[in-house]
């Protein structure tokens, strides 16, 4: 079975390791060549099982290639090309290296045939992506990176615990559909580990926290891979798990409501990742062929339009150094191309007709309607109202139109980004349009048999009316939509303030324990032992001589009494040392006797 | 830049833009009320003329009110809260 098979992740890893040695004019072509080769490796891939290696008692499968893994690998390597093109200006080799390792981790998970390989690459993703936050170099980024790492490490431990218990219970490590009708504890644990990466509330706060502080191009990578790899894992193992419908619908609304409260536009977009991934999670939960296809299609479309949005506002951040709505505005004259591409991304995410969201989100909603989960479908449509409200309208409004709140410095710096960034945005925007206009491009890649046509008159009318009247709502409430220089508290409050509280308690508590240990164990006990062993022989002798003194009537007590003089003499004489030694040995022997 | 000139052109004529928008809204509502085949509706309520328009408007207002309400309840705080 294992013929020659080249894992696309390996292309990226080798490329990453060679990169520091490539200098000068060859560097930029090389940067583009590596992800293109990885994409080519995916394109020419045949279905089957490859890369099987024996390891201890197990067989590790690195290459399970089927339609489900192929569609995810396709979009992820494609995204890697776009992201690398967008970050072509980045001089720091290590930022490219961590981005490629991160994508390699995603690809590793996607082709993993068993849970051990899945876990291995799962951790590669967490540990390489954190550098994309850290390389921003701000103190906020450093702290957010540590929080990101801690949360993902905790999630990884839960996942690993689930895998170990699952293996113990079934003796099987292969990664396939779990029993989601009667889930056991290990299945729950694996699910929790996975949905943490999908940013399902209350396990989601790491996402807006880290993504809004990552480097400009790092955020473009991050918004595509972690959550969508988790969606892949859900599609593979948890299709039809009903609780995912509830969680997914909560996500869609949670994300849009928090997005309405965000001032930093990258934070706003991060909450919309949560919202959009909610559609995918709900689709997986519905579990019909149409709904799971919808989840996959939406993941595919989402990677492109969300990256486009992060590239658009990222280029504003790159050029002006600002990403807060309260510090921007009126930039359409200065950055028209960035506006153009961001609006395409914003309309795609809002499922505007002829753009990608229209053909993908609809599948999930139709899947929910068909499976008679009406409440879920209506609430998801309510969430799409919020999506258009803040991404489709508010972001262009607060950055490019609206009141100009730029400082003079920001205004002078503002200009359309370098050509390679515009090119990357152009590619992503073109693909958003392609998916929306030519549906077979995406639909033919989907793994399950579920024919679907989004362009019915009724659906068209439904979407156009929802979008149009969301616009009317914005027009009526435009004063309420003005950004505020405020921070929204989220679940990270618990571990950020909880962490500080923990630190305080530990600090105070441990200082006390330490003080007590110092006073008792390090000072009082040795002092007493010392006195016991030094004075011991003398006091033994006193036991004998005291009655004799009492018989002779000598003065015993007091500073010049016989007892005090005896002890002083005793401590000065050579006899003391010898007797202390004998006494110590005797006590030790008694102890030994009792111990053995 | 053509895009900038186009935006400037529209910004100088707010009345024209507004009239165009009224026209689009009216057109869409008429289409929904008179021409649209509603046999694909999921529930009876959707047969109401302009149901999805109402859904969009009410949903939009609802989300703004809920978000503002939560913000006022203490979810929004000063930006240096954690420092």
Contacts between the chains, C-beta under 8 A, distances in Angstrom:
chain1	res1	chain2	res2	distance
A	256	B	63	6.3
A	257	B	63	6.6
A	257	B	66	6.1
A	257	B	67	4.9
A	257	B	70	6.8
A	258	B	67	8.0
A	260	B	63	6.6
A	260	B	64	6.8
A	260	B	67	3.8
A	260	B	68	8.0
A	261	B	67	5.6
A	261	B	70	7.2
A	261	B	71	5.3
A	261	B	75	6.5
A	261	B	76	6.0
A	263	B	79	7.7
A	332	B	3	7.9
A	332	B	4	6.5
A	332	B	7	5.5
A	333	B	4	5.6
A	336	B	1	5.3
A	336	B	3	4.4
A	336	B	4	5.1
A	336	B	7	7.8
A	337	B	3	7.8
A	339	B	3	7.4
A	340	B	3	6.1
A	369	B	42	5.1
A	374	B	42	6.5
A	374	B	43	6.7
A	377	B	42	7.3
A	381	B	55	6.9
A	381	B	59	7.7
A	382	B	55	7.8
A	382	B	59	4.7
A	382	B	62	7.5
A	382	B	63	7.3
A	385	B	55	7.8
A	385	B	56	5.7
A	385	B	59	3.9
A	385	B	60	5.3
A	385	B	63	6.4
A	386	B	59	7.7
A	386	B	60	7.9
A	386	B	63	4.7
A	389	B	60	5.8
A	389	B	63	6.6
A	389	B	64	7.6
A	456	B	40	6.4
A	457	B	36	6.4
A	457	B	37	6.2
A	458	B	36	6.6
A	458	B	37	6.5
A	458	B	38	6.8
A	458	B	39	7.9
A	458	B	40	4.0
A	458	B	41	7.3
A	459	B	40	7.4
A	461	B	28	7.6
A	461	B	31	6.6
A	461	B	32	5.6
A	461	B	36	5.2
A	461	B	52	6.9
A	462	B	52	4.7
A	464	B	28	6.0
A	465	B	28	6.0
A	465	B	32	6.3
A	465	B	50	7.2
A	465	B	52	3.8
A	465	B	53	4.4
A	465	B	55	7.6
A	465	B	56	5.9
A	466	B	52	5.4
A	466	B	53	7.9
A	466	B	55	6.2
A	466	B	56	4.0
A	466	B	59	7.6
A	467	B	56	6.9
A	468	B	24	6.9
A	468	B	25	6.2
A	468	B	28	5.8
A	468	B	53	7.0
A	468	B	56	6.8
A	469	B	25	8.0
A	469	B	52	7.9
A	469	B	53	4.7
A	469	B	54	7.5
A	469	B	55	7.7
A	469	B	56	3.4
A	469	B	57	4.2
A	469	B	60	6.9
A	470	B	56	4.9
A	470	B	57	7.6
A	470	B	59	7.3
A	470	B	60	4.7
A	472	B	25	6.9
A	472	B	56	7.7
A	472	B	57	5.9
A	472	B	60	7.7
A	473	B	56	7.2
A	473	B	57	5.4
A	473	B	59	8.0
A	473	B	60	3.0
A	473	B	61	5.7
A	473	B	64	7.3
A	474	B	60	6.9
A	476	B	61	8.0
A	477	B	60	7.7
A	477	B	61	7.1
A	477	B	64	5.4
A	480	B	64	5.7
A	480	B	68	6.4
A	481	B	64	7.4
A	484	B	76	7.1
A	485	B	79	5.9
A	486	B	71	7.4
A	486	B	76	4.2
A	486	B	77	6.5
A	486	B	78	6.9
A	486	B	79	6.6
A	487	B	76	7.1
A	487	B	77	5.6
A	487	B	78	6.8
A	487	B	79	4.8
A	487	B	81	5.4
A	487	B	82	8.0
A	488	B	71	7.3
A	488	B	75	5.5
A	488	B	76	5.7
A	488	B	77	7.8
A	489	B	74	7.6
A	489	B	75	5.5
A	489	B	76	7.7
A	489	B	77	5.9
A	489	B	81	7.3
A	496	B	82	5.8
A	497	B	82	7.9
